[in-house]
Amino acid sequence: MNHWRVIIHTKPFFVKSPLAIETEVPQLGMDAESIVQDFRHYFSHTLGWDTKHLVAHHVYSSLSHSMRDRLVERWKNTQAAYREQNCRRTFYLSLEFLMGRTLGNAMLNLDIEASTTEALRNLGLVLEEVAEQENDAGLGNGGLGRLAACFLDSCATLQLPVMGYGLRYEYGMFRQKIDNGYQLEEPDHWLRNGNPWEIERPEFTARVKFGGQTELHKDAHGRLRAYWKYTNDVMAVPYDVPIPGYHNGTVNTLRLWKASATEEFDLSEFNAGSYAEAVAAKNAAEHITMVLYPNDASENGKELRLRQQYFLASASLQDVLRQWVSNHGDDFSEFAEKNFFQLNDTHPTCAVPELMRLLMDEHGMTWEEAWKITSRTVAYTNHTLLPEALERWSVSMFGRLLPRLLEIVYEINARFMKVVALHWPGDVERQRRMSIVEEGHDQHIRMAYLAIVASVSVNGVAELHSELLKKYLFRDFFELWPKKFNNKTNGVTPRRWMAWANPALSNLITHTLGSEGKGWVANMVGHAASEGWLIDMDKLKGLVKYADDASFRVKWRAIKQDNKTRLAEMLQRDCGVEFNTNALFDVQVKRIHEYKRQLLNVLHVIHLYDRIKRGDTADWTPRCVLIGGKAAPGYKMAKRIIKLVNAVASVINSDPDAEGLLKLAFIPDYRVSAMEVICAGADLSEQISTAGKEASGTGNMKFMMNGALTIGTLDGANIEIRDEAGHENFFLFGLTAEEVEATRGHYNPAKIIAEDEDFKRVMHLLESGHFNLFEPGIFDSIIQSIYSPADPWLTAADFRSYVQAQREVSNAYRDTEHWTRMSILNTATSGKFSSDRTILDYNRDIWHLPQVEAKQN
Ligand code: 26Q
C-alpha cells in the first residue's frame, strides 16, 4: 500500500547577522531594589495580578522568574566561553535527575539571598514561605537520581564543561499517601502550575526512530550501508534547565527531552475517514516521557522503559553530533578528544550501539572508525551489587523495537567473543559466561556487559563496592581488563545539604573557621557568604579542635536543638506524631527495600517497647524513631514493612507507658525537600543494610555533615565514613560482607531466636498479633522471612549485635558533652564526602576536562 505523507517541517529560523542589542543590555541588579522592581513587573504584567490577590503560588512564580533572569545572563556567558574555547566536554547521561526544589538553591548559588530576603521583607513576605510553594522536581527514584543532581551542582561549582541529558517526565516519582498504614500511590503532576526553571528549545528538536526494519544497499560510492526504514518516529523536544555554580558566574545546562508526536498524518488512514484515530495514534508517541518508572532495584523488561532509554540515548547523541557537525563539518578526527559520555548505570547504555549507528549509517564511517570513537568516549558507573537488578532485555523485544541496534549489538558481541577466545583459548564456558547475548531458549542482552565492553572506565561508587564488583559480579571482565576498573566514592553537595538545609550550623562554622582569618565575610541574614569551606570541605578539619571547646559545644547543641524543633514541627504536621526534642532523634529515611533492613530497625523498636512494658527502664534514654521512604508499587514485602512500621507506631504512640520514653513515626512522601529538614535535625543516622548489598549510600553522608552519628554495618560508604570520623565516633555492628557470604548454606535463624531471650519476646509480640489485632495474619509473610534459612538479608543474624550497638548509642547520648564532641568530629571529618571531591576524582581519572572561567559581563 502506498503511504503518502505530508511532512510539516519545523525548521529553525535564524537571523543572518547577530542582533546588536545583545551587548547593550546591562546586567540585572543584585540589590533588593532591583529585585523588588522585577518582582512587581512579573507579578502585575506577566502574571497579570494585582496586590489584592497575593496568591502564594504567584508570588513564588514572580520571584522565580526574577531569579531565572539573573541565571540566564550567566548562562549565556558560560556557554559562550565553552564555545569560544572549543574545549573538551562531558555529557552525563541519566534516566534520573532528582533535583528537588530550585529557588532556594538558585538564590544561594547566585549569592543573592540577603538582598532577596530584604526585598521580600519590603513586600511583606517571608522567603521560607515562598520557597515552600515549589513542587519538588522528583525526576528520580532515590540515590542514583539524587547523585546525578549533586554531580551537576559540583560540576558547575568546579567550572567544568559538563552537560546533563535526561528525560522530562510529565509525572515524577509518585506521591506517597498513607491510608490505614498502607502506602497509596498518587500521580505527581509536578508541572501543573508551570515550571519557571526550564526553557523550551523547539529549534533543537530531534527525531527518534522505532520499529521498522533494516535494509542493506550500496551507496553512491559503492559501499554497503544499512538503512533503517518504515519506522515509527517520535520527536524529542529539549527543555533546558540552568545549573548554577556556587558564587562563580558559571551556569551549566541540564537538557531534558520531552516526547512529542511527529507532524505527519497518514493520509491513507485519513482518507479512509479515521482522522481521529490517526491523531490519537500520534498521541501514543507522547507516552514515552509521561512517567518515571518507580523501581529502584529491579522489575525489568517493560517495553515502554526500553523506549525511554533509547529515546534518551538517541536524542542526546544526535544533539551532540548536530553541534559537532555545525562546528566541524564532517571532520570527526578530533571528536573523541573533545567529547565524553558518562553512563549513570546501564540505563542509558543504548548510547553505545546508537553512537555506532549514527557514526556509520548517518556519517558514513566504517565499523573500525566508529568503534575507535565509541570505545574511547564512553564510561560506565555501576550502582548495584544485587545480581537480580542487572538489566537484561529480551532479544525479541529489543529486535522488534530497535532492529538496527540489535544488529550492531550482535556485531559488537561477535568481535568481543573473538577477544575472549584469544585471551582464553578453548575456554568455551568463559565465552558463554561473558557473552553480551545470554544464550538460552529466551535470549537476553546483558546491558552491563555491553557497557563494560565499550567503556574506557568502569567504576563502583564506594571502595568496598568497587572491590566486590571485581571479585564477583564482573570478575571475568576484571581478569580481562584490570585497568578499566576503578572506584569513585560518592559524595553530596554541601551547598544544598549544609548551607541551604542547615543555615545556622553553616554560619557557626563560617564564624568559627573565619575567625582564624580564612576569608570569612560577615553575613547577617542567616546564610553563609563566600566562605571557603563550602567549596573546600577539607577546611572543616579546622573544627576538630573546637570539639574540646565547651562554649563551642553549647552553641553546637543549641543549633541541633533548633533544627530538631523544626523537624518536630514538620512531623507534627505530616504524621500527627509529637516528638519531644529532648529525646534522641533516631532516623532511617531511604527507599524501602529488604536489603536496607528497615525491618531490623522495627525489631529493635519492638524490643525497646518490650523493655518498657516489662519495666526494664533504668537509665533509659528517651528515643524518637523516624522511618520514611517509598516502596516500589509492585514490591509486596516492602509495602508490608511500611504497614508494620505504622502498626507498631500506633500501638506505641498511644500507650501511656511509652509516653516520654519511646515514639515511632512514619513520614509519608519522603523526598528531597523533606530530607533538607530531616538531615539537619537528626541525632542518629541508621545505615543498617546487610553488608555487601548497599553500593554506597549517600543519605549517610548528608547526616554525617550535619553532625548526626551513624549506627551502621561495614557496608558501602559507611566503611569510609567510619575511617574518616574515627572508629570511636561510629556505632558499628553486624556481620562483614565476607561473613555474610560465608553464612550462606548454614544459616539457622530459628536457633538464633530460640537462644536469645529478647529476640524471642520480640517475635512473640509479632506472632501474637499484638500489632494487628483487627487484621489477623497480615504480618505472616514478614515473620516467615525472619525465620527463613534462605533469608538473603540475614536479619536475625545481626539482631543481637544491633541491639547491643543501640545500647551503646543510648548510653553515649546521655553523656551530652561527649555526644556533642562526637557530633562535631563527624562534621569536621565529612569533607571527603563532598561531591566536589568525587567530581575532581572523575575528572582526574576519566574525563580530563579543563576548568573554564565563565566570562563576566
Ligand atoms: C530498573 C528497571 C526498570 C525501571 C527502573 C529501574 C531502576 C531505576 C532506578 C533501577 C535502579 C534505580 C536506582 C538505583 C539506585 O538508586 N541505586 C543507588 O545508587 C546510589 C548512588 O550511587 C547508591 O548510593 C546506593 O547505594 C544505590 O542503591
Boltz pocket constraint, residues with backbone or C-beta under 6 A from the ligand:
constraints:
  - pocket:
      binder: B
      contacts: [[A, 141], [A, 142], [A, 143], [A, 144], [A, 145], [A, 147], [A, 293], [A, 294], [A, 295], [A, 296], [A, 297], [A, 298], [A, 299], [A, 300], [A, 301], [A, 305], [A, 382], [A, 383], [A, 384], [A, 389], [A, 461], [A, 490], [A, 693], [A, 694], [A, 695], [A, 696], [A, 697], [A, 698], [A, 716]]
      max_distance: 6.0
